[in-house]
């Protein structure tokens, strides 16, 4: 059961007046802490005061909500992301390194062999196939990955 602050008198609000943390009493008598309304506004998301789980609740257009209290959602702690450094000049023979490429979070693992003028020669450790990799990619040693 979640702790929330009770208002002295219930307040009637429409769906666009609700704020995150408002404790809403539904027509069935259940209490939910209002979280958000996603795009499309067909449902709203709330955290049950009884069991602490999040639920998607059908939104009735034109319906008013009975707000009986307020709940403070815990703040999410976001770990800072360390920017990746380019280890292209620090690689030695046998080092495992990763290159990130493409639009998404695609990455490939290689073992360093040697460097030429504009390319780095690496071997895929799974298939033992040799690749000539352009130095324009960001090379990160496996030991220096931020996660």
matplotlib code that plots the C-alpha trace (Angstrom):
import matplotlib.pyplot as plt

x = [0.0, 1.4, 1.4, -0.3, -1.5, -5.2, -7.0, -9.5, -12.3, -12.3, -11.8, -13.6, -11.3, -11.7, -9.0, -7.0, -6.7, -5.1, -1.5, 1.0, 0.5, -3.2, -4.9, -8.1, -11.0, -12.6, -16.3, -15.5, -14.0, -10.4, -7.6, -5.0, -2.2, -2.4, 0.8, 0.1, -2.2, -0.4, -1.0, -4.4, -6.1, -8.0, -6.4, -4.6, -1.9, -2.1, -0.3, -2.6, -2.5, -3.4, -0.6, 1.8, 1.5, 0.9, -2.3, -3.8, -7.3, -9.9, -10.6, -14.3, -14.6, -16.5, -16.1, -14.9, -12.4, -12.8, -9.3, -9.0, -5.2, -1.8, 1.1, 4.8, 6.3, 9.9, 12.4, 14.1, 17.9, 19.5, 23.1, 25.3, 26.5, 30.2, 31.0, 33.0, 36.6, 38.4, 41.1, 42.3, 45.8, 46.0, 45.4, 48.0, 48.1, 45.5, 43.3, 39.5, 37.7, 34.3, 33.1, 29.8, 28.1, 24.8, 21.8, 20.9, 23.0, 24.8, 28.2, 30.7, 33.6, 37.0, 40.5, 43.2, 45.9, 47.7, 47.2, 47.9, 47.7, 43.9, 42.7, 42.9, 43.0, 40.9, 39.7, 36.2, 36.9, 33.9, 34.4, 38.2, 37.5, 39.8, 38.3, 39.8, 38.1, 38.2, 39.7, 36.7, 34.8, 35.0, 37.1, 36.6, 38.6, 36.4, 37.9, 37.0, 33.3, 31.2, 28.7]
y = [0.0, 3.4, 6.4, 9.5, 12.9, 13.1, 16.4, 17.8, 17.8, 15.9, 18.0, 17.4, 17.8, 17.0, 14.9, 17.9, 19.4, 16.3, 16.6, 13.8, 12.5, 13.3, 10.4, 9.7, 7.6, 5.7, 4.8, 1.3, 2.9, 2.0, 4.6, 5.3, 7.9, 9.6, 9.3, 10.4, 10.4, 9.2, 10.5, 9.6, 10.1, 6.9, 5.6, 7.0, 5.4, 5.3, 3.5, 1.6, 2.8, -0.7, -2.8, -0.2, -1.6, 0.6, 0.1, 1.4, 2.7, 3.4, 7.2, 8.2, 11.4, 14.1, 12.2, 14.1, 12.7, 12.7, 13.7, 12.7, 13.3, 13.6, 11.1, 11.9, 9.7, 8.8, 10.6, 8.4, 8.5, 8.6, 7.5, 9.9, 8.5, 8.8, 9.8, 7.2, 8.0, 7.0, 4.4, 4.1, 5.2, 3.2, -0.3, -3.0, -6.3, -8.7, -6.0, -6.5, -3.4, -2.3, 0.0, 1.6, 2.2, 2.8, 4.7, 2.6, 1.1, -1.3, -2.4, -4.9, -6.7, -7.1, -8.1, -5.7, -6.9, -3.8, -0.4, 0.9, 4.6, 5.1, 1.7, -0.6, -4.3, -6.3, -9.9, -10.9, -13.2, -15.4, -16.1, -15.3, -13.2, -10.2, -6.7, -3.4, -0.8, 2.9, 5.1, 7.4, 5.1, 5.4, 2.6, 1.7, -0.9, -3.5, -2.5, 1.2, 0.7, 2.9, 0.2]
z = [0.0, -1.0, 1.3, -0.1, 1.3, 1.7, 0.8, 3.3, 0.7, -2.6, -5.7, -9.0, -12.1, -15.8, -17.5, -18.9, -15.4, -13.8, -12.8, -12.1, -8.6, -8.2, -6.4, -8.3, -6.9, -9.7, -10.0, -8.6, -5.5, -6.3, -5.8, -8.5, -8.5, -11.9, -14.0, -17.6, -20.6, -23.7, -27.2, -28.5, -25.1, -25.0, -21.8, -18.8, -16.7, -13.0, -10.1, -7.8, -4.2, -3.0, -4.7, -6.2, -9.8, -12.8, -14.8, -18.0, -17.3, -20.0, -20.3, -20.5, -22.5, -20.6, -17.3, -14.3, -11.8, -8.1, -6.7, -3.1, -2.5, -3.9, -4.2, -4.8, -7.4, -6.7, -8.9, -11.4, -11.1, -14.5, -14.6, -16.6, -19.9, -20.4, -23.9, -25.7, -26.4, -29.6, -28.8, -32.4, -31.5, -28.2, -29.7, -29.5, -31.2, -29.7, -28.1, -28.4, -29.5, -30.6, -33.4, -33.3, -36.7, -38.3, -37.1, -34.2, -31.4, -33.7, -32.6, -33.8, -31.9, -33.4, -32.4, -33.4, -35.8, -37.2, -38.5, -42.1, -43.3, -43.3, -42.2, -39.2, -39.8, -37.4, -37.1, -36.1, -33.1, -33.9, -37.6, -37.9, -40.9, -41.5, -42.1, -43.2, -41.1, -41.9, -39.1, -39.3, -37.0, -33.2, -31.8, -28.1, -26.2, -24.5, -21.1, -21.7, -22.4, -20.1, -19.2]

ax = plt.figure().add_subplot(projection="3d")
ax.plot(x, y, z, "-o")
ax.set_aspect("equal")
plt.show()
